[in-house]
Amino acid sequence: MKTRIFFSILTLLAGPLFAADSSPKDDVTAAAKKLAKADNYAWKAASEFASFTSTTEGKTDKEGLIWLAVTFGDSTTEAFLKGGKGVVKQPDKEWQTLAELENEQGPIQFLVRRLQTFKVPADQAQGLASKCTEVEKDGDT
């Protein structure tokens, strides 16, 4: 009887130690899930490709409404997305739906394709973490 009680207590005490030893991949996945459950959040991102740079600011809420401001050079385009549909406001133009812009030529075509498949950062992080075979922690990063 004493042996059974001893192992029961040992199991109860050791359980949290094993749970606390999560991998960096588990930490990333847990953080992305926590972010996805938030009522709302905002982000900023920058992209560089050769001499081409862009910045994106975004906000999303629990209902799935997404606001984006994408800046290329001195030009900023705004968009609202929800459920695969959206509207876009280009500089010096009126609001247009993604469907209306689908056959446009030029740089807007790239942006429309990007907006049609856009995923918020929490979803992107979960997807990337699920595909990683190894994640390393470097200090707090």
C-alpha positions as CSV (number, residue, x, y, z in Angstrom):
1,M,0.0,0.0,0.0
2,K,2.8,2.4,0.9
3,T,4.5,1.7,-2.5
4,R,1.3,2.5,-4.4
5,I,0.9,5.8,-2.5
6,F,4.6,6.7,-3.0
7,F,4.3,6.1,-6.8
8,S,1.0,8.1,-7.0
9,I,2.6,11.0,-5.2
10,L,5.7,10.8,-7.4
11,T,3.6,10.8,-10.5
12,L,1.6,13.8,-9.4
13,L,4.8,15.7,-8.6
14,A,6.7,14.7,-11.8
15,G,3.8,15.4,-14.2
16,P,4.3,19.2,-14.2
17,L,8.0,18.8,-14.8
18,F,7.4,16.8,-18.0
19,A,4.7,19.3,-19.1
20,A,7.1,22.2,-18.5
21,D,9.7,20.7,-20.8
22,S,8.0,21.7,-24.0
23,S,9.9,22.0,-27.3
24,P,10.4,25.3,-29.1
25,K,8.1,24.0,-31.8
26,D,5.4,23.4,-29.2
27,D,6.0,26.9,-27.8
28,V,5.5,28.5,-31.3
29,T,2.4,26.4,-31.9
30,A,0.9,27.4,-28.5
31,A,1.7,31.1,-29.0
32,A,0.0,31.0,-32.5
33,K,-3.1,29.3,-31.0
34,K,-3.2,31.9,-28.2
35,L,-2.9,34.7,-30.7
36,A,-5.7,33.2,-32.9
37,K,-8.0,33.1,-29.9
38,A,-7.4,36.8,-29.1
39,D,-10.4,39.2,-29.6
40,N,-8.2,41.2,-32.0
41,Y,-4.6,42.0,-32.8
42,A,-2.4,44.1,-35.1
43,W,0.9,43.5,-36.9
44,K,3.4,45.1,-39.2
45,A,5.6,43.4,-41.8
46,A,8.2,44.5,-44.3
47,S,9.3,42.6,-47.4
48,E,12.3,43.1,-49.6
49,F,13.0,41.5,-53.0
50,A,15.9,42.9,-55.0
51,S,15.2,46.7,-55.1
52,F,11.5,46.2,-54.4
53,T,10.3,46.9,-50.9
54,S,6.8,46.9,-49.3
55,T,5.3,47.2,-45.9
56,T,2.1,45.8,-44.6
57,E,0.1,46.9,-41.6
58,G,-2.9,44.8,-40.5
59,K,-5.6,44.3,-37.9
60,T,-8.0,41.5,-37.4
61,D,-10.8,40.6,-35.0
62,K,-12.4,37.4,-33.7
63,E,-15.1,37.6,-36.4
64,G,-12.5,37.3,-39.2
65,L,-12.6,40.9,-40.4
66,I,-9.2,41.9,-41.6
67,W,-7.9,45.4,-42.4
68,L,-4.7,45.8,-44.4
69,A,-2.6,48.8,-45.6
70,V,0.0,47.7,-48.1
71,T,2.6,50.3,-49.1
72,F,4.8,50.1,-52.2
73,G,7.1,53.1,-52.4
74,D,5.0,56.2,-51.8
75,S,1.7,54.4,-52.7
76,T,-0.6,52.9,-50.1
77,T,-3.5,50.5,-50.9
78,E,-6.1,49.6,-48.2
79,A,-8.2,46.5,-48.1
80,F,-10.9,44.9,-46.0
81,L,-11.2,41.1,-46.2
82,K,-13.6,38.6,-44.7
83,G,-14.5,35.1,-45.7
84,G,-12.6,35.1,-49.0
85,K,-14.2,38.3,-50.1
86,G,-12.9,41.8,-49.9
87,V,-12.8,45.4,-51.1
88,V,-9.7,47.4,-52.1
89,K,-9.0,51.2,-52.2
90,Q,-6.1,52.1,-54.5
91,P,-4.7,55.6,-54.4
92,D,-6.8,58.0,-56.5
93,K,-9.5,55.4,-57.1
94,E,-12.8,54.4,-55.5
95,W,-13.3,51.2,-53.4
96,Q,-13.6,48.1,-55.6
97,T,-14.3,44.5,-54.8
98,L,-11.6,41.8,-55.4
99,A,-13.9,40.3,-58.0
100,E,-13.9,43.6,-59.9
101,L,-10.1,43.8,-59.8
102,E,-9.5,40.1,-60.7
103,N,-8.8,40.8,-64.4
104,E,-6.9,44.0,-63.9
105,Q,-3.4,44.1,-65.4
106,G,-0.2,45.4,-63.7
107,P,0.9,45.4,-60.1
108,I,-2.7,45.3,-58.7
109,Q,-3.0,41.8,-60.2
110,F,-0.3,40.5,-57.8
111,L,-1.9,42.2,-54.9
112,V,-5.4,40.8,-55.7
113,R,-3.9,37.3,-55.8
114,R,-2.2,37.9,-52.5
115,L,-5.4,39.2,-50.9
116,Q,-7.5,36.3,-52.2
117,T,-5.2,33.8,-50.4
118,F,-4.2,36.0,-47.4
119,K,-3.9,34.3,-44.0
120,V,-3.5,36.3,-40.8
121,P,-0.2,35.9,-38.9
122,A,-1.6,33.5,-36.3
123,D,-2.7,31.1,-39.1
124,Q,0.6,31.5,-41.0
125,A,2.6,30.7,-37.8
126,Q,0.5,27.6,-37.1
127,G,0.9,26.4,-40.7
128,L,4.7,27.0,-40.7
129,A,5.2,25.4,-37.3
130,S,3.3,22.3,-38.4
131,K,5.7,21.9,-41.4
132,C,8.9,22.3,-39.4
133,T,10.9,19.3,-38.5
134,E,13.2,21.2,-36.1
135,V,12.8,24.5,-34.3
136,E,15.7,25.9,-32.2
137,K,15.4,28.5,-29.5
138,D,18.1,31.2,-29.4
139,G,17.9,33.2,-26.2
140,D,14.4,34.7,-26.1
141,T,13.9,34.1,-29.8
